[in-house]
Amino acid sequence: MSEVLSIVLGGGKGTRLFPLTQARAKPAVPFGGKYRLVDIPISNCINANLRQIYVLTQFNSASLNLHLAQTYTFDTFSRGFVEILAAEQTFEHTSWFEGTADAIRKNFIHFRTQNPSYYLILSGDQLYRMDLKEFLKNHQQSGAEITIAATSVSREEAGSLGILKVNKNAGITEFSEKPGPDKDIGDFRVPPELKKDNGREEYLASMGIYIFNAAAMEAVLNNDLTDFGKEIIPQSINKLKINAFIFNGYWEDIGTIRSFYDANLELTTLRPRFDVYNESMPIYTHMRNLPPSKMNFSNMNQSIASEGCIITNASISNSIVGVRTSIESGASLNGVVCMGSDYYESEAQKKLNDEKHIPNIGIGKGSIIKGAIIDKNAAIGEGCRIGIDNIVRSNGNYGHYYIIDGIIVIPKNTVLYPGTVI
């Protein structure tokens, strides 16, 4: 497996996940109460014994860099590493990454030192669990120079994705980037030999996950093209042997606030499609050595509480409670993604907060919150009402909070004073 160099693409500015990306790279956005989005692709690699991993990013990389440094340390005998490569100026290149392909091209100077036979390209903002050993085996046995992981989607979903046309042997013969709802793509339907038996028409969408033979990667990037999906893949179809690897498991592209919110809350269902309790394929993250969470006279229904929480006389339903969250008496959460806190406030700090009439970090007494994302270190005062009073407001920036896709987002380090109504 040392022949494979894994590369996680960190994405650009992450504008569609703003304000969660206001002070952090998209892969560093907290997920599921205790993880970061980047933990998903890295864990898939580790579970497949792929331990030579680069993470490419160029915006707000400090938080991501700290997380990777604190989390992924391999022994010196495995030759494994997880290393971040931020955009840099060199004598050959002085510009930012201009796309996925451009990011790879500008880092060849680092990649070539590993002498890989294969490049595995992964996205840093997707939710899935894939056996990457099987993906690599399929690529090798097919004789393909490029293999694209693909998942079946309906016609409605196909409009906003890159759609693959394949033959009965899973060879890719044509590619359509985001065909929209009106374009006729009937001839892109999955051949009967490959179609799943679920009674609906299916199309294959690229997951943005690729395996390249090293020679093929060098060849397709010997130009000025900047993006794999829009340019490199379409122009390579008639020149190289490109196959699809059909993935039938759960896959979600965490590209918007709505998809992020829904994917988090889906974890709280009785049988979530993305199962974090799979011991054979764990999701790795930073080990914080926090105490167990403590529940004092509280009611929790279909919710997740991470380590180090103190929840007192509260009602929590269909919600994620992140690490170190303090929820005080009488508070109620329904459909809330609470990311928790980076630290505990000391008693001296709490006393100083009281003197300055500033609420402590966490959820104050009697506060009622519904349909919201609360980023880290937010201090919600007593008696706040968030998402409860049917206040009709359009999407936008309202100073100390945002409304995006109908979801209230409280940014990191926000202070909401007692009695605030949103």
Buried (B, 14 or more C-beta within 10 A) or exposed (E): BBEBBBBBBBBBEBEBBBBBBEBBBBBBBBBBBBBBBBBBBBBBBBBBEBBBBBBBBBBBBEBBBBBBEEBBEBEEEEEBBBEBBBBEEEEEBEEBBBBBBBBBBBBEEBBEEBEBEBBBBBBBBBBBBBBBBEBBEBBBEBEBBBBBBBBBBEBEBBBBBBBBBBEEEBBBEBBBBEBEEEEEBEEBBBEEEBBEEEEEEBBBBBBBBBBBBBEBBBBBBEEEBBBBBBBBBBBBBEEBBBBBBBBEEBBBBBBBBEBBBBBBBBBBEEEBBBEBEEEEBEBBBBEBEBEEBEBEEBEBEEBBBBBBBBBBBBBBBBBBBBBBBBBBBBBBBBBBBBBBBBEBBEEEBBEEBEEEEBBBBBBBBBBBBBBBBBBBBBBBBBBBBBBBEEEEEEEEEEEBBBBBBEBBBBBBEBBBBBEBEB
